[in-house]
Structure formats: structure tokens, C-alpha cells
Amino acid sequence: MIETIYYRVENNRIARIKEDIDTSLWQSSLDWVDVCYSDLNEVFEFLSFFPLIKENREFITQPDTYPIPRTHNDYLIQNFVISQKSNIYYSEYFSLIVIKDLIIRITPIDNDIKIDIPESEHTINLFKDIRFYYVYKLMTEIIAMNISSLIIAKKRLHSLENKLINKPDDLSSGEVMSNHTEIGQLADIIEDQHVSLSVFTTIFEDTKYENDIKWLKNRDKSFKELTRIIERLEEKTESFRFQFMVIQQEASTRKINLLTIIQAIFVPLTFIAGVYGMNFKYMPELEWEYSYYAVWVLFVFISAILIYFFKRNKWFD
């Protein structure tokens, strides 16, 4: 399934074109096109009229292998990573193809990043080249998605912290390690986005686009702030993991202490039982009528003394 969304600038306003536009007219009548897909292979058939699509098939189908944009005299292609809609900690990609007077974005159909049509003319008038305006809006949407993802990640970490304080026995090591790993994955996504935008802005180092580049670099500053936030979140996640490990270690230590105490109590009892378990011919106590009961009294007395000693010295704490 393929869904296309067409945009054109009319009188300094962005208009969404509702009717289908023949592919042969895209460059002459449109400014950008969003090609949304559920099956990427269908995209290559749909856009087969562009030779560059066929030439760069591997670049688009394996975006994680090609993080650096591919440039040509007639076009530029760059892959951008974003969080999946169903799971913010896992990545998916969209490809941006910049041709003269046209931008094509190839993106998963369930992607949440949609370019809003502005109410006023102000923002678009600040850009000399509409392609830069599109990228600016695209980055704004990605930043908004990242902020939403960071809020979700923070809430999850806060929930785990409360669980560690109030119900530590209900918190599993799997939950802790999964959170730690996935926060790292989210950090990688945001960092890769920052790198992609920085690389993109350096490609167009041209004086005639100086003002447009300036606006994109303003978005770059926002990414730096997001990077700072995710780094702080990673630090808190690592601290939380360390606290969990300390609590787990303390719990294990308490169990080992208890086993050690039990063993210490039974050592003298075992010694006594071993002495009277010897098969010597002359053992006076064996002939005594109350020797069995006396040994039991001795067992209880020794155990009580040892338990009292351990408790008084707080060995059970």
C-alpha cells in the first residue's frame, strides 16, 4: 500500500493538493511529496520513473548501513532515523530525496511525522529556498516526537524508581536491564538525528543559502538540548541500575548471613552428636538412664545461647 501527499507553495502559503498528480508533473507543479509505504518494494515500482531511485535502491533499503548522505550534481539523498510509533526505543528510517525544485520523502505509512500546514505566512517567508523550509519543519516535528519520547522514558524510569523504593521484591532484574538498554537505544536515535542534521547543513555551505542554513542551525541547537537531556536520563538510569544491584547484593548478603548463622548454631550440635556417635566400648554416659534427655537439654541450651549472642550483636539485621 502506498499513500502520497502532495504540497505546493501558492502565494507564500503551503497548500496540500488533494487530487492525484501524475508523476511526470511532479517537478513542474509540486514542491514536495510524501510517499508513505507499508511495503518498501512497492515504492521502487511507483517511483521507477526516477532513475536515481533505481540507482540508489540499496542505499534506501539499508539505511542503517548508509548514515552519510549520498550527493550528486542533480540530487541529494539522506536517511534519517526516528523512533517507531509502536515502541519509542526502537528505530525506523525515512529517506529524504532532494532534487532541484522538489523534495520527496519516503517514509513508513504509520509514521507520526506529518508536516503541518502553517496558518501564517511568516515562517515560510524567512526561507529563500522552500527545500530548506521543508527540512526545518521536518526537524521541528522530529524534535516534538523526541520530547514526547523523553517524557515517556522519564515516566517509566520514575515508575521503576518508586517500585524499587516501595516494592523492591516485585522488581525483576529483567525490567531494570531492559530499561537501561532501551534508554541507551533512544539516546542513539537522538544522537544519530543530530549527526544527520549537522551533516545536512554542512552540505549546503553556500552564501546564497546563508539565512536558510541559519534557521536549520537553530534546530541544531534544539538537538543539543535534547542530547543534554538524554545524557542526564542515561546517568539517572545508570544510577538506578546501580542502586538496584546494591539492594540485590544486600539481599543476597542477608541470605548468606542467615545461612552462616544457622551453620554456626549446628556446628557445636554436630560436634556433640559426633562424639556420642562414636563406637567406643567405655562411654559412661551411654549407661546413664537420662543421658538422651540430657543431650537434648544441652542442644537447646547451646542453641539458645548462640541465638541470643547473634541477636544481641545484630547479626540478624
VOVEXVEX-16038 format. One line per 4 residues: number of its first residue (from 1); their letters; for each residue x, z, y of N, C-alpha, C. Coordinates in steps of 0.05 Angstrom, whole numbers. Example, Ala and Ser with C-alpha at 12.3 -4.5 7.8 and 13.67 -1.06 7.14 Angstrom:
BEGIN
1) as) 264,156,-114,246,156,-90,264,156,-66 | 257,142,-45,273,143,-21,258,157,1;
end
This chain:
BEGIN
1) miet) 17,0,-24,0,0,0,17,0,25 | 11,-18,44,26,-20,69,6,-18,92 | 13,-2,111,-3,1,136,15,-5,160 | 5,-22,177,21,-30,201,7,-20,226;
5) iyyr) 23,-9,245,13,0,271,29,-15,292 | 14,-29,309,27,-46,329,24,-34,357 | 46,-37,373,46,-27,400,57,-48,419 | 45,-48,443,54,-67,463,53,-53,491;
9) venn) 72,-58,508,72,-47,535,56,-66,553 | 35,-55,565,19,-71,584,15,-56,610 | 25,-67,631,22,-54,658,34,-26,658 | 58,-24,647,72,2,645,57,23,629;
13) riar) 40,14,612,26,32,593,30,22,565 | 30,40,546,33,32,518,6,29,506 | 0,6,495,-26,1,483,-22,-3,453 | -40,9,438,-39,5,409,-58,-18,402;
17) iked) -47,-38,389,-62,-62,382,-76,-58,356 | -102,-60,356,-118,-54,333,-120,-77,313 | -120,-102,324,-122,-124,305,-95,-131,293 | -96,-144,270,-71,-152,256,-58,-175,272;
21) idts) -32,-173,274,-16,-193,288,1,-208,267 | 0,-234,268,16,-250,250,45,-244,253 | 60,-242,231,88,-235,233,104,-254,250 | 96,-279,252,111,-298,268,109,-292,298;
25) lwqs) 89,-276,305,85,-270,334,95,-242,342 | 107,-228,323,115,-200,328,135,-199,352 | 155,-215,351,176,-213,371,167,-223,399 | 148,-241,399,139,-251,425,116,-235,437;
29) sldw) 101,-221,421,77,-207,431,77,-177,428 | 97,-165,414,97,-136,409,123,-124,419 | 123,-97,422,147,-83,429,157,-66,406 | 139,-55,391,148,-42,366,126,-42,345;
33) vdvc) 134,-39,320,116,-39,297,124,-17,278 | 105,-1,270,109,19,249,99,7,223 | 116,4,204,109,-5,177,109,19,159 | 86,28,151,83,52,134,78,43,105;
37) ysdl) 92,55,86,91,45,59,86,69,39 | 74,62,17,74,80,-6,93,71,-28 | 99,45,-28,118,33,-46,138,16,-30 | 163,25,-29,183,12,-12,188,-17,-20;
41) nevf) 184,-23,-46,189,-51,-55,170,-70,-41 | 146,-61,-35,126,-79,-22,135,-86,6 | 150,-68,18,159,-73,46,177,-98,47 | 194,-101,27,212,-124,28,197,-150,24;
45) efls) 176,-150,10,159,-174,8,145,-179,34 | 134,-158,45,119,-160,70,136,-170,93 | 162,-161,94,180,-168,116,200,-189,108 | 193,-204,88,212,-224,77,218,-246,98;
49) ffpl) 202,-249,119,207,-269,139,231,-262,156 | 240,-236,155,264,-228,169,288,-229,149 | 306,-248,152,329,-249,134,345,-223,133 | 346,-210,156,362,-185,157,352,-163,138;
53) iken) 325,-164,132,313,-145,114,324,-149,86 | 325,-174,77,336,-180,51,365,-174,49 | 380,-180,70,409,-175,71,416,-145,69 | 398,-129,80,404,-100,81,385,-84,63;
57) refi) 377,-96,42,358,-82,23,370,-56,13 | 395,-58,3,408,-34,-8,411,-12,13 | 418,-21,38,421,-2,60,396,14,65 | 373,1,63,347,14,68,337,30,44;
61) tqpd) 342,20,20,331,33,-4,348,57,-12 | 373,59,-3,391,81,-9,401,94,16 | 383,105,32,391,115,59,411,138,59 | 410,154,37,428,177,36,457,168,32;
65) typi) 460,143,22,487,132,18,498,120,44 | 480,113,62,489,99,87,479,115,112 | 493,137,118,485,153,142,493,140,168 | 513,122,168,523,110,192,507,84,197;
69) prth) 499,79,222,483,54,227,498,29,221 | 483,8,215,495,-18,210,489,-35,234 | 510,-45,247,506,-61,271,514,-90,267 | 501,-106,282,505,-135,281,500,-146,309;
73) ndyl) 509,-170,314,504,-182,341,474,-183,348 | 458,-187,327,429,-192,332,412,-168,326 | 423,-147,313,405,-125,305,422,-100,300 | 407,-77,298,419,-52,290,399,-38,271;
77) iqnf) 410,-27,249,393,-12,230,405,16,227 | 387,36,229,397,63,225,376,78,209 | 386,94,190,369,111,174,368,139,185 | 344,151,188,341,178,198,329,195,176;
81) visq) 338,219,173,328,238,153,307,256,167 | 286,263,153,266,282,162,257,299,139 | 242,320,145,231,337,123,207,324,111 | 203,328,86,179,318,73,155,334,83;
85) ksni) 132,321,84,108,334,92,100,356,73 | 103,351,47,94,370,26,113,393,23 | 139,389,30,159,410,27,180,406,48 | 180,424,68,198,420,91,227,423,84;
89) yyse) 234,434,61,262,438,54,274,415,39 | 258,394,34,268,370,20,265,346,39 | 283,328,36,286,306,56,273,280,46 | 266,264,66,259,236,61,269,221,85;
93) yfsl) 268,195,84,281,179,105,262,158,117 | 268,150,141,255,126,152,278,109,164 | 273,83,165,294,65,175,284,53,201 | 302,51,220,296,40,247,312,14,250;
97) ivik) 297,-7,254,310,-33,258,306,-42,287 | 327,-45,301,326,-52,330,335,-81,333 | 316,-98,340,321,-126,345,317,-131,375 | 326,-153,384,322,-159,413,292,-159,419;
101) dlii) 283,-143,437,255,-141,446,236,-131,425 | 246,-119,403,228,-109,383,241,-87,367 | 225,-66,360,234,-45,342,215,-44,319 | 226,-42,294,209,-39,270,218,-13,257;
105) ritp) 199,4,252,204,29,237,192,27,210 | 208,31,189,198,31,161,197,60,152 | 173,70,147,170,98,142,150,104,120 | 153,126,105,132,133,85,105,137,98;
109) idnd) 85,130,83,58,129,95,47,157,101 | 57,177,86,47,204,91,64,220,111 | 81,205,124,99,217,145,82,226,168 | 89,250,179,74,261,201,83,251,228;
113) ikid) 105,237,229,116,229,255,102,204,265 | 84,208,284,69,186,296,75,186,326 | 78,163,338,84,161,366,58,163,382 | 56,184,398,32,188,414,33,168,438;
117) ipes) 9,158,444,7,140,468,4,158,492 | 22,156,512,21,174,535,-2,169,553 | -12,190,566,-34,187,585,-24,176,612 | 1,183,619,10,174,646,32,153,643;
121) ehti) 39,141,666,59,120,666,87,132,671 | 88,157,678,113,169,688,137,166,669 | 134,174,645,157,175,626,167,147,620 | 149,129,615,158,102,608,172,88,631;
125) nlfk) 164,95,656,177,82,679,206,91,683 | 213,113,669,241,123,672,260,107,655 | 250,90,638,267,75,620,269,45,628 | 293,35,628,297,7,634,291,-11,609;
129) dirf) 298,0,586,294,-14,561,273,1,544 | 252,-12,536,230,1,522,239,11,495 | 260,-1,484,270,8,458,281,36,459 | 294,42,482,304,70,485,281,89,489;
133) yyvy) 260,81,502,237,98,505,225,105,478 | 223,85,461,212,89,434,229,110,419 | 256,107,420,273,126,406,271,154,418 | 268,155,444,264,180,458,239,194,448;
137) klmt) 217,179,446,192,191,436,194,199,407 | 209,182,392,213,188,364,228,214,360 | 249,217,375,265,242,374,249,266,383 | 231,262,403,214,284,412,196,293,389;
141) eiia) 185,274,374,167,281,352,183,295,329 | 207,286,324,224,298,303,231,327,311 | 237,331,337,243,358,346,218,376,342 | 195,366,349,170,381,345,166,388,316;
145) mnis) 172,369,298,169,374,269,189,396,261 | 214,395,272,234,415,265,226,443,274 | 215,444,298,206,470,308,185,482,289 | 166,465,281,145,474,262,158,483,236;
149) slii) 178,469,226,191,476,201,206,502,204 | 219,506,226,234,531,231,215,555,232 | 192,551,244,172,573,245,163,581,216 | 158,560,199,151,565,171,173,580,157;
153) akkr) 198,571,161,221,583,147,225,612,156 | 221,617,182,224,644,192,203,663,180 | 178,653,179,156,669,168,162,675,138 | 172,656,124,178,660,96,200,682,93;
157) lhsl) 221,680,109,242,699,107,232,727,115 | 215,729,136,204,754,144,187,767,122 | 172,750,108,155,759,86,172,771,64 | 194,757,57,212,767,36,226,793,45;
161) enkl) 233,795,70,246,820,80,226,843,78 | 201,839,85,181,860,82,177,868,52 | 178,848,35,176,853,6,199,870,-4 | 223,864,7,247,878,-1,245,908,7;
165) inkp) 233,913,30,231,940,41,209,955,26 | 186,943,23,162,957,13,159,955,-17 | 165,932,-29,161,929,-58,186,915,-70 | 209,928,-70,233,914,-79,232,906,-108;
169) ddls) 217,921,-125,216,914,-153,200,888,-158 | 184,880,-138,168,856,-141,183,831,-133 | 207,835,-121,223,813,-111,243,804,-132 | 242,779,-139,260,769,-160,284,755,-148;
173) sgev) 306,754,-163,330,741,-153,325,711,-149 | 307,700,-165,300,671,-162,288,665,-135 | 270,683,-125,259,679,-98,280,680,-77 | 299,699,-79,320,703,-59,339,679,-59;
177) msnh) 347,670,-82,366,647,-84,353,621,-76 | 327,618,-83,313,594,-75,310,593,-45 | 304,615,-32,302,616,-3,329,609,10 | 350,621,-1,377,617,10,385,587,8;
181) teig) 379,575,-15,386,547,-19,370,528,-1 | 344,534,1,327,516,16,331,518,47 | 338,542,56,345,544,85,370,527,90 | 389,527,72,413,510,74,405,480,75;
185) qlad) 386,473,59,377,445,58,364,437,84 | 348,455,96,335,450,121,356,447,143 | 376,464,142,398,462,161,412,435,159 | 416,425,135,429,399,131,412,377,143;
189) iied) 386,379,140,368,358,151,371,357,182 | 370,381,195,371,382,224,399,373,233 | 420,380,219,447,372,227,450,342,224 | 439,330,203,441,301,199,426,286,221;
193) qhvs) 403,297,229,388,285,250,404,285,276 | 417,307,281,433,310,305,455,289,305 | 468,286,282,490,267,280,480,238,284 | 457,232,272,445,205,274,439,198,303;
197) lsvf) 427,217,318,421,212,346,446,209,362 | 466,226,357,491,224,372,505,197,368 | 505,188,342,517,162,336,501,140,350 | 475,142,349,458,121,361,463,118,391;
201) ttif) 466,140,405,471,139,434,498,128,441 | 517,131,423,544,121,429,546,91,425 | 528,80,409,529,51,404,523,35,429 | 505,45,446,497,31,470,511,40,495;
205) edtk) 537,43,493,552,52,517,555,28,536 | 534,24,551,533,1,569,523,11,596 | 535,3,618,527,14,644,498,7,651 | 488,-15,642,461,-22,649,440,-5,635;
209) yend) 449,9,614,431,28,600,438,57,606 | 453,61,627,463,88,632,441,109,635 | 420,102,649,398,121,653,383,126,628 | 379,105,612,365,108,586,381,126,567;
213) ikwl) 407,122,566,425,138,550,423,167,559 | 421,171,585,420,199,596,395,213,584 | 373,199,582,349,212,572,351,218,542 | 365,200,528,369,206,499,388,230,495;
217) knrd) 407,232,513,426,254,511,412,281,518 | 391,279,534,375,303,538,361,313,512 | 353,294,496,343,301,470,365,313,452 | 389,303,456,412,313,441,416,342,447;
221) ksfk) 411,350,472,414,379,479,394,396,464 | 370,385,461,349,399,446,358,404,417 | 371,383,405,380,386,378,402,408,376 | 418,410,397,439,431,397,426,458,396;
225) eltr) 404,461,410,390,487,409,377,492,382 | 366,471,370,355,474,343,378,481,323 | 401,469,327,424,475,309,432,504,312 | 431,515,336,437,543,341,417,561,327;
229) iier) 392,554,328,371,570,316,374,570,285 | 378,546,274,381,545,245,406,559,235 | 427,559,251,451,574,244,445,603,243 | 430,613,263,422,641,264,405,648,240;
233) leek) 387,629,232,369,634,209,386,634,184 | 406,618,182,424,618,158,438,645,156 | 447,655,179,461,681,179,442,703,170 | 417,703,180,398,723,171,392,721,142;
237) tesf) 390,696,132,385,691,104,407,702,86 | 432,697,95,455,707,80,456,738,81 | 449,749,104,448,779,106,426,790,87 | 404,776,87,382,785,69,390,783,40;
241) rfqf) 404,762,32,413,759,5,433,781,-2 | 450,788,17,470,809,12,456,836,8 | 435,842,25,420,867,22,406,868,-5 | 395,846,-14,382,845,-40,402,851,-62;
245) mviq) 426,839,-60,446,843,-80,455,873,-81 | 458,885,-57,465,913,-55,444,931,-68 | 419,925,-63,397,941,-74,397,937,-105 | 400,912,-114,401,907,-142,425,922,-156;
249) qeas) 447,922,-142,471,935,-152,467,965,-154 | 454,976,-133,448,1005,-133,429,1012,-156 | 409,995,-160,390,1000,-182,404,999,-209 | 423,980,-212,438,978,-237,456,1002,-240;
253) trki) 468,1011,-218,485,1035,-219,470,1060,-227 | 445,1062,-217,429,1085,-224,423,1085,-254 | 417,1062,-265,411,1060,-293,436,1067,-310 | 459,1057,-301,484,1064,-315,489,1093,-314;
257) nllt) 485,1106,-290,489,1134,-286,471,1150,-306 | 446,1142,-308,427,1156,-325,436,1154,-354 | 445,1130,-362,455,1127,-390,480,1144,-394 | 497,1146,-374,521,1162,-376,515,1192,-379;
261) iiqa) 494,1201,-363,486,1229,-365,475,1235,-393 | 458,1217,-403,447,1221,-430,469,1222,-450 | 488,1204,-447,511,1204,-466,527,1230,-464 | 531,1240,-439,546,1265,-435,531,1289,-447;
265) ifvp) 505,1288,-447,490,1310,-459,492,1310,-490 | 493,1286,-501,493,1284,-530,521,1287,-542 | 542,1284,-526,569,1287,-537,574,1314,-550 | 568,1337,-536,572,1363,-549,553,1367,-573;
269) ltfi) 529,1357,-570,510,1360,-592,519,1344,-617 | 530,1321,-612,541,1305,-634,565,1319,-647 | 581,1331,-630,604,1346,-640,596,1368,-658 | 576,1384,-650,566,1406,-666,554,1396,-693;
273) agvy) 538,1375,-690,526,1364,-714,547,1353,-733 | 569,1342,-722,590,1331,-738,605,1353,-753 | 609,1376,-739,624,1399,-751,608,1409,-775 | 582,1413,-771,566,1424,-794,558,1402,-814;
277) gmnf) 566,1378,-808,561,1357,-828,585,1354,-847 | 606,1369,-843,630,1367,-860,624,1379,-888 | 637,1369,-907,632,1378,-935,653,1397,-945 | 659,1418,-928,678,1438,-937,663,1459,-955;
281) kymp) 678,1469,-974,666,1488,-993,659,1515,-979 | 677,1524,-962,673,1550,-949,665,1547,-920 | 640,1547,-914,629,1547,-887,609,1569,-885 | 616,1592,-874,599,1616,-875,571,1612,-864;
285) elew) 569,1595,-843,542,1591,-831,522,1578,-850 | 533,1564,-869,514,1550,-887,499,1569,-905 | 510,1593,-908,497,1613,-925,478,1631,-909 | 479,1628,-883,462,1645,-866,434,1635,-866;
289) eysy) 415,1654,-868,386,1647,-871,376,1632,-846 | 386,1641,-822,375,1629,-797,394,1610,-783 | 412,1599,-798,432,1581,-786,420,1555,-774 | 401,1544,-788,388,1519,-778,375,1524,-751;
293) yavw) 360,1547,-749,346,1552,-724,366,1559,-702 | 388,1572,-710,408,1579,-690,422,1555,-678 | 427,1535,-695,438,1510,-685,420,1496,-666 | 394,1496,-672,374,1484,-653,373,1499,-627;
297) vlfv) 375,1525,-628,376,1541,-603,401,1533,-587 | 423,1530,-601,448,1522,-588,445,1494,-575 | 433,1476,-590,428,1449,-579,413,1450,-553 | 390,1464,-553,373,1466,-530,387,1480,-507;
301) fisa) 402,1501,-513,417,1516,-492,438,1498,-479 | 454,1484,-494,474,1466,-483,462,1444,-467 | 440,1432,-477,426,1411,-463,416,1421,-436 | 403,1444,-436,392,1456,-411,414,1461,-391;
305) iliy) 436,1472,-400,459,1478,-382,469,1452,-370 | 473,1432,-386,483,1406,-375,464,1393,-356 | 438,1393,-363,418,1381,-345,417,1396,-318 | 418,1423,-320,419,1439,-295,443,1432,-278;
309) ffkr) 466,1429,-292,491,1423,-278,490,1395,-264 | 480,1375,-279,478,1348,-267,458,1347,-244 | 436,1361,-248,415,1361,-227,425,1375,-201 | 439,1398,-205,449,1413,-182,469,1396,-167;
313) nkwf) 485,1380,-181,505,1364,-168,495,1336,-160 | 468,1333,-163,454,1308,-154,463,1283,-168 | 469,1286,-194,477,1263,-209,453,1245,-215 | 429,1256,-213,405,1240,-220,396,1223,-196;
317) d) 407,1229,-171,399,1214,-147,409,1186,-147;
end
